Amino acid sequence: MADGVSTDEQKIDELLSRSIAEVLPTKKDFKELLLSGKRLRFYIGTDATGPQLHLGHSTNYLILEKFRQLGHEIIILFGDYTALIGDPTDKEAARVQQTPEQVAGHIRDWKSQVEKIVNFTDPINPAKILQNSEWLSKLSFENLIDIASNFTVQHMLERDMFEKRINTGKPVYLHEFFYPLMQGYDSVAMDVDVEMGGTDQTFNMLAGRILQKRYYNKEKFIISTTLLANPATGKKLMSKSEGNYIALNDTPQDMFGKTMALPDGVVRQMFIDTTNVPLAEIEKILEEHPKKAKMRLARELVTMYHSADAAQKAQDDWQNTFSEGGVPDEVPEVFVFSGTKYLETLADALHESKSEIRRLIDAGAVSEVGGEKVTDVDAVITRPQSLRIGKHRFLNIFLNITSK
């Protein structure tokens, strides 16, 4: 232990062998730095493009918390300013830009979600939260030109998504080039030693490495973490843009049910990337029946974000609903006026977009328990009823007795 920083080689090896895809410039150099006992400043940035974080984000937070426990400084950066531009990563079209009001609303509950994983109250070494509007909003046009002078158009066009758009005749907007510059400048503003992100963020993280060398003549390490993906299809398991994810603030029942709905083939990766269960124990769990292993995964997740009691209750509800064909004991309730559209009611009650509810209705995934499916997106509610939405969500609808 040097200056409050642990140099326990076994713990460091365990950290570097789990959920880490690549370390730049090299993992060997990074390990040597960790063993030196120098206190490093780590950061992870996430743009406030929606009100929820999901399990795909949790991988980075779990790793960062372990580095914090070793004594290193941890910064969680909420990208309120970069969210106004929109990260073009993996986007076949330009991302819709957010308004400041939308971003402020999205960011409001993030700390309560992250603090289930990362310790912000430790009296000796608490993690910190910053927002990049603190420095990005103060940049002058002269500053921006200076930052941009470190990159070429050819460099920017190396990004796969830009090349794909150009080849298919889709536009690439000039403001999208500014995103990696802004994310790169975050590293300079915070003077970090290490940035962590998913493999899809490597290009942006390298921009920060270039700028750190330019402004501070300093090496910045990059840790790219594995992305949660279905090994059979290569498709992301957690995608906000597709409405397909398990949110960190999902209810215990939703979190348990969504986990049980995952393909069997992704359980190992979910255990590795989204829980703290030791690797040796994971292998033993996976020797069990796939359903039993998945149930253990669901319990681990619900316990992490809620409690052990909530996990047991969620499991009991799931078994009652799916094994015995029943309805959970506790179902959300909503009161509406007669004539209100299902579309509006479900969007508000489930905290989903109307486009997602429309998709569910069109897919035949909304039905009355023991009754008919809701097939018309313009259909209205005229009586109390219990709805089943998808495989694992339920909603009891009651009518207001007063008029509008």
ABEGO torsion letter per residue (X at the ends): XBGGBBABAAAAAAAAABGBABBOABAAAAAAAAAAGBBBBBBBBBBBABABBBAAAAAAAAAAAAAAAAGBBBBBBBBAAAAAAEBABGBABBBBBBBAAAAAAAAAAAAAAAAAABBAABAABBBBBBBAAAAAAABBAAAAAAAAAABBAAAAAABAAAAAAAAAGBBBBAAAAAAAAAAAAAAAAAGBABBBBBAAAAAAAAAAAAAAAAAAGBBBBBBBBBBBBBAAAGBBABBAAAGBBBBAABBAAAAAAAAAABBAAAAAAAAAAABABBAAAAAAAAABBAAAAAAAAAAAAAAAABBAAAAAAAAAAAAAAAAAGBBBABBBBBBBBBGBBAAAAAAAAAGBBAAAAAAAAAAGABBBBGBBBBABAABBBABBBBBBBEAABBBBBBBBABBX
